[in-house]
Amino acid sequence: MSQAPARNTTLDDVAAHAEVSSATVSRYINNPDVVAPRTAERIKAAIEATGYIPNLMAGGLASSKSRMVAVLIPHLVDSIFNDTIEAMVNELAASGLNVMMGLTGLLPRREAEMIRAALSRRVDAIISTGPLDEETKALVRRSPVLFIQVWDLPEHPPGLAIGFHHRDVGRDIARFLAARGYRRPHIVTAPGSRAMQRRDGFVAEWAVQVGGPVTEATVSIPTRFGHARKVFADLRHMDPAPDVVVCGSDYLAQGLIIEAQAAGLRVPDQLAVVGFGNSSIAGDMRPTITTVDIDGARIAREAIAAIRQRDAGETVPASVIDVGFRLIARESA
């Protein structure tokens, strides 16, 4: 005998179980803090007892707020964004926002598709690591959704930009290494625009600080742990050999340290290494990795403040917020 589908538990069922009005249950779901603590406990128990699943999309349509934020990043494997994004997502979730993650890949077309998909779901905000092509910028400017670009500070952002100046990162690494007495730097970077900004900042400042040559190598995006093997093999054929390698990520720096140690080199005495991103491995390696830290939690707090400002009916102007960065000197350089 066929079984009729079970009836979905409704908000009215929860209200009857908790002995409150449906309006009170709705207020609790949308903002628990406005409901008296004892009443909130009864409603919470009723939701658990009845198995009720709130239709948050329906509530969002009624209020023109979905309480959903789309966070778009290129990739997850060996990503320099991982720790920053994790900190940001935790901050967003703690503020009561629901996060929808999207992987854009490395093609601008995919980024535009993901932004369109997020817009179609009526998200309250889109947070993107970018960078964006001109067509996507035009799409964002036409949209009423709050668009937040993180990790970069473009000169003319299509919305709000929260990040740091990559060229300044390269400059500060050059100053640090020059002050430490290094004289033969080798840069290993990816061909992305932000990595190239860091490279340009380093080369320009090195010319001022030391004036000697800077050797370079390029690896594909995303930089991976395995790239280090080829990079190190190439280093062994260079004459004179570099005394410090500046890497585009901590994953690459970790791989180089392991390769150097396997070859019998002492780090940093015979070869120093600098990473980027201050991933969790940077402080756990032996030697620990000198790197650049980006405050992901600060980026998240600035993004949340902008989202709340928009929720309050205020205009969030297209502007830039510089959260800066921090060079962390550890054992590897």
Summary of the structure (lengths in Angstrom):
residues: 333
radius of gyration: 24.9
end to end distance: 73.6
largest distance: 85.8
contacts: 1093
relative contact order: 0.11
helix: 45%
strand: 16%
